[in-house]
Amino acid sequence: MSEFRREHDLLGYREVPEAAYYGVHTLRAVENFPITGRTIGSCPELVVALAVIKQAAARANKELGILDETKAEAIIAACDEIRHGKLHDQFVVDLIQGGAGTSTNMNANEVLANRALELMGAKRGDYALLHPNEHVNMSQSTNDVYPTALKLAALSASRRLDRTLASLAAAFYQKSLEFADVLKMGRTQLQDAVPMTLGQEFGAYAHMIEEDRLRLREAEGLISEINMGATAIGTGINAPYGYAELVRKQLVELTGFDLVTAPNLIEATQDCGAFVQLSGILKRIAVKLSKTCNDLRLLSSGPRAGLNEINLPARQAGSSIMPGKVNPVIPEVVNQVAFEVIGNDVAITFAAEAGQLQLNAFEPLIAYSLFNSFGHLDAACRTLEINCVKGITANLDHLRSTVEASIGLVTALNPYIGYDNATAVAMEAHRTGRRVFDLVLEKGLMSREQLLIVLQPEMLTAPRPKTLSA
């Protein structure tokens, strides 16, 4: 048996490995685009999205009577296999490619055609019986398949990231309960502000993540709008009447996503605004995660010469020269992922802007950047939760002592002794190193009983009760 089979395209004949399910178009694309080393097959959500689109199209074409049942069922069966994880290693084209995603669509068409041929009892490459472009790609164009595949894959990735964010938020919330009674000093501009609890601090981190989960769900609305049926530029050429709505219904049934057909297919074929908005949400998530990790690094700094308010779990040795040093490696890696996501957002923005007339040729860069952002954010959130947040502990004695010694306590006394008196006490406390409590008592500004009431933790970390007079 020969190790190769001969296939041809508009440029001529090429030898394709006999064992390969891809064909000549894919072979040329592999040779032309040795860019990132990351193939379509390394992004399973995209491969599955391509397979489900081809399956929906085969069903629609069969129902419309333009694709015979034998071919349709073979294509549908091949799609099912790929949706369940088979043959992903045959999607070998680099994610970044010229041609507006044509090589990705061709790769999918060829793999599905050759697997369908096998299921029909024929040989791979016997395209006279079942053709990648004539049958697998029937009623389609790269220009509606590819952006729709990106949207379906993005919806899947978004749902996965949402679950990961929910778990991370829950970990922060659990810490907020654990630290609910731990009093500490809040800070603004890295200066002592007013007291709060460590639980309030961690509760804020949980809420920040929950807010981003809401924004992520809002973005799903735009990426649920698809342009299947648009074919080449949005006019629907070569697609039969009724195909667009029928293929949409098939996609809804197969994916469970609430998909809608864009009201203007010409606009939808050239407009990448939905990807820009989605990327913006990922950037927002990255920025806020990075800020949170900055805080964790700062709060755990030291241990002797820093804030030393919390302890991050020790994950590995921190230095090849300084024995005993432990670094905040998990927040640091999350910071770096955040920087990457911000950069990816810039790349997606430029790629979306660079489209011309009826098509955007740079959607492959959008795909590469978007799925890197999704994948790396998901992994970063998981390691932050498991290897950091769940193991954080509080330095209770140190936190208590910083509150007792803080000049920031004087702010809580403003309503009782007045701003000028409070300022004088603060200045003297700073100059002498004495406690605010002792100075207020010494000056006769408040009684010990009053001070003990006003400086209770529950009084310092919440609005003043109406029953307490100033």
N, C-alpha and C positions, 0 to 999 in steps of 0.2 A: 504494500500500500504506500502511495506517495506521501512524502512529508509535507507537500504543498499542493494547493489547488490554484488554478489560474482564474482570476477575476479581472474584469475590465471596467473602466469608467471613461469619462470624456478625454482623459489624458493618455489612455492606452491600457495595456495589460500589466498586471503585477502578480507575483507569486505570494499567496496568502498562506500562512501555516495551516495545514489541514486540521489541526486540533482546535483552531480558533473559531469562535462563534462570530466574531466580527469579520468585516470584509475589507474591500479595497479602499473605500472612503475613510474608514477608521485607520487603516494602515498609513495612508498618506498624512492624516492628521497627527498621528503619533510622531511621524518623522518631522513634520513642520513645526510642532509646538512643544519642544522639550524645555518648558519654561519653569514650572514650580516643582515638578516631581510628584505633585498631588493629582491623582486621576479622579475622574467622575466616580469611579467605583469606591473611592475612599469616603464618599459622601452618601451613605446608604439612603438617607431621606430623599435625595435627589434622584437616585436610581429608581427607588420605589415610586416616586412621583411620575417619572417618565413611563414606567410600566403601567401604572394605573390609567394614565392618559391614553396610552395605546390600547389598553383593554376597553376603556369607555368608547373610544373611536371605533374599534372593531364591532362592539355591540351595536352602536348607532348605525354604522354602515350596513350591518347585517339586517337590522330592523327596517332600514330604508330600501333594502333589496338591491344594493349595489355591490355587496361583497358576499360571495356564496358561502353557504353554511360551513362547508368543510374547512375552507381557509380561515373563516372567522373563528371557528372553534379552536383551531390549532393555534392561532395568534392569542386568543383569550387564555388558553391553557399555558402557553409560554409566558405570558404576562403574569399569571398566577404564580408560577415558579419563581420568577424574579422578585415579585412582591414578598415572597416568603424566604428570600435570602439567597437564592441560587444564582449562579453566573455573574455575580457582582464583579468578579475578577476579570470579566470580559469587557468591562467598561473602562477602557484603557487610555482614553484621550485626556490630556491635561485639562484641568478646570479652566485655566486661562488660555484662550485660543482666539484666533481671528475668525471672522465669518458670522458673528452675531449668534453663535451657538449652533450653527449648522452641523459642525462635526459631532457635537453631543447628540443631536437628533439622528444623524446618520449612524452613529455608533449604536444607539438604541434600536433603530430600524433593522440594522444588520444582525445584531444578536438575536432579536426576537424572530426575524425571518428564518435564520438558520436553526434555531431551536424548534420553531414551528414545523419546518421541513422535516426534522428528525421525528417529531411526533406524528407526522403524516407518513412516515416510513420512507422518506426520500433522503438524499444526501445533502449535506451542507454545500451551499453554493449553487444548488439547482434552482436558480431564480426564475426560470421559465415556468415553474410550477407555482412558486410563491415568491413575490419580489419585495425587497425591503421598502422601496419607494412607492411602487404601484399599489401594494396591498397593505402593508403595515402602516404606511404613511398616508393612506387614502383619506381624502377630505381634509388634509392637514398641511401645514407649512411649519418649518422651524419657527416662524415668526409668531405663531400662536401656541405651538407646543412648548417652546423653551420658556417664555415668560410665565405660562401657566404652570409648568413644572417647578419653576423657582418659587412661585406663590404657594403651591401645595407643599413643597418641601419646607418653606418658611413657616407655614402654619403648623406643620408637625414639629419643627424645631422650637417654635414659640410655645407650644403646649408643653414640650419637654422642659424648657427653661422655666416656665411658670411653675411646674411641679418642684423643680429644684429651688427656686426662689421661695416658694411656700415653706419648704423644709428648713431653709436657712433662717427665714423670718421666725419660724417656730422655735428654733434654737436660741435666737436672741431674746424672744419673749420669755422662754423658760429661764434664762439668766436674769431677766428683769424681775421675775417672781422671786428667784433665789436671793437677789440683792435688794429686795424691796425696802428693807429697813437699814440699809447701809448708807449712813450719811457721809457726804463728801462735799468738797468745794467745786462749784461750777466755775468755768473760766470763759472769759471773752477776751479776744486778742492776746491769748496766752497769759492774761493777768487774772488774779483772783477776782471772782465776781460774787455770787451769792451761793448759799448752800443748796444742794439738791441731793437726791439719793442716787446711788449707783444703779438702782433698778430703773429710775426715770431715764437715766442715760442710755441704758441698754434697751429700754422700751422704745425710745426714739429711733434707734437703729432698726428695730423690728418694723415700726410703722413706716419708715422710709422705704423699706423693701416692699411692703404691702402696697404702698402708693404706686410703685413702679409696676407691680403686677397688674394694677388697674390700667395703667397706660399701655401696657403690652396687649391687654385684651382689646382696648380701644383700637389699636393699630391693626388688629386682625380683620376689622371691618373692611379696610381698604384692600388688603391682600386677599380677601375673599372674592374680589371682583376679577373675573377672568375674561380672556379674549378668544376662547376657543370658537372656531367658526370664522375667525377673521381671515384665515389663511395668509396670503402673502403680505398685504398692506392694510387689511381691514375691510376690504370690499366683499370678501367671501368667495372670490373666484375659485372654481373647481369644487366647491362644497355644495351639496344639494340643498334645496329648500327644506327648512325644518331641522337641518343637522345641528346647528348651534345650540338650540334649545334641548334637543334630544341628547347630545353629548354632555351637556351640563347636568341634566337629570341623571345620566349614568354615573357621572363623577360624584354627584351628591350621594347616590346610593352606595357607591364603592368606598368612598372616603368618610362619609358621615359629616363632612364639612358643609356649612351653609353657604354654598357658592352661588354667585349671581353672574349673569352675563353682562358685561359692560354695556351701557346704553349707546356708546359710540365706539365701534370697534376700530375705526381708524385712529381715533385718539388713544385708545387703550393699547394699540400695537406699538405706538411710538413713545408713550409716556411712562417714565420710570419713577414718577413721584411717590408711588406707594412704597417702593423700596427705600427711597430717601427718608420717608417718614418712619418706617420701621427701623432703619439704621439709626435714626435720631433717638428712638426710644432705647435702643441698645446702648447708645452713647450715654444717655441719661442714667441708665442702670450702672454703667461702668464708672461714671463720674461719682455717683453717690456711694458705690461700693468702695472706690478708691479713697474717698473722704473718710469713710468708716474705718478702713484699714489704717489710714494715717493716724486716726484717733487711737486705735488699738496699739499701734507702735509707740505713740507718745505716752499713753497712760501706763504702758508697761516698761517705759524707758528706765534705765539704771543698770542693775537694781539698786545700787547705793547712791549714784550721782544723778539720778533722773527723777521722774515723778513717782514711779514705783507704786502706783495705786492698784494695779492688777497684775496678775501673773499669767502669761500665755504658756500653754503647755510646751515643754522643751521637746523639739522634734529631732534635733541633730546638733553635733558639735558646731560651734560658730566660728572657729578660727584655727588656722594651722600654726599660729604662733602664740596666741593668748590662751593658755589653759583655762578651762572652766567657762569660757565665754559662750553664751547662747544667744542666737539672733532670732528676730521675729520673721522667720523665713516664709511662713504662710501668708501673712499680710503683704509681705514684699512681693511674692509671686502674683498675688491678686492685683496689686498696684500695676505690675508690668502688663498683665492681661488688659487692664483698664486702658493703659496707654495705647496698646495695640488696637483695641476697639475704637478708640477715638481717632486713631490714624485710619482705620478701615472706613470710618464714616466719611472722612475727607475724600478717600479714594472713590467711594460710592457716589458722593456728591459730584465729583468731577466726571465720573463715568456717565451719570444720568444727564448732566448738562451737555455732554459731548454728542448726544444723538443729533441726527440730521434728517430733516424731512420725515418720511414715513416709517423710519426704523431707527433703533438705537443699536449700533454695532458693538457696544461695549458692555452688554449685559453679562458676558462671562466674568469680567472683573467684578461686577456687582455680586455675582454668585459666589465667587472665590472669597471676597471680603466678607460678605454677609454670613456665609456658613462658617468661616473661621471665627467671626465674632460670636455667633451662637454657640459653637462647639467649645471655644475657649472660655467663654463666660460660664457656661454650664459646668465645666470641669473646675473652674476657679471657685465657684460658689460651693461646690461639693467639698473641695478640700478645705475651704474656709470653715465650713460647718463642722466637718468630721475631725479635722486635725488642729483646729484652733478654738472656735467658739465654745464647743461643748466642754472643753477642758479648762476654761478660764476660771481663775479664783481671785478673790479680793484680799488685799492686805488690810485687814480690818483695823488693827491698832494704828497703823500709819495714817489711814484715812481719818480716823477719829481725832488724832492729834493735829492734823492739818486744819480741820474745822475749828477746833478749840483755839488754835493759835492765829487763825485768819483775821485780818483786818476787815475782810469782806462781810463779817457778821454785822458790822455797823449799819449796813444798808437796811437790815431788818428793824433797826431801831429808829430810823428816820421818822416814821409816823408818831413816835412817842417823845423824842427829844429834839426834833427839828433838824433840818439840813445843816445849819451852821454848827450846832453842837456836835452833830455826828461827824462833820468834817474835822473839827478840832480834835475829837477823840481819835479819829483815824490817823491824823498827822502825828499825834503824840505816840500812839501805839507803834506806828512805823519807826519813829525816831528812837523810842526807848526799848522796843521789843516786848513791851508789856501787853497783857491780854485786854481786849476790848471790854470784856465783862468786868474786870477789876477797875478799869479807869472810869466806866460809867457809874459804878457803885461808889467809888471814891469821890467823884464830883457831885454825888447826890442827885444825879439826873433821873435815876430810877431806883426802886427798892430791889433787894435781892429776890423777893417773891415775884415782882413784876418781871424781872430779867429771866428767872427760871421758867415763867410761863411763856414769854415771848420767844425764848431761844430753844423751846422744845422742837425736836425734829419735825413733827407734824405742822408746827407753826412756820418753820423755816422753808418748807418745801411745797407750800400750797397758798392760795389766796387767804388773806386774813379773814377770820370769821366775823360776821356782822355783830355778834354779841361782845366782841372785844373792842373796847374804845381806845382811841389813840390818845 
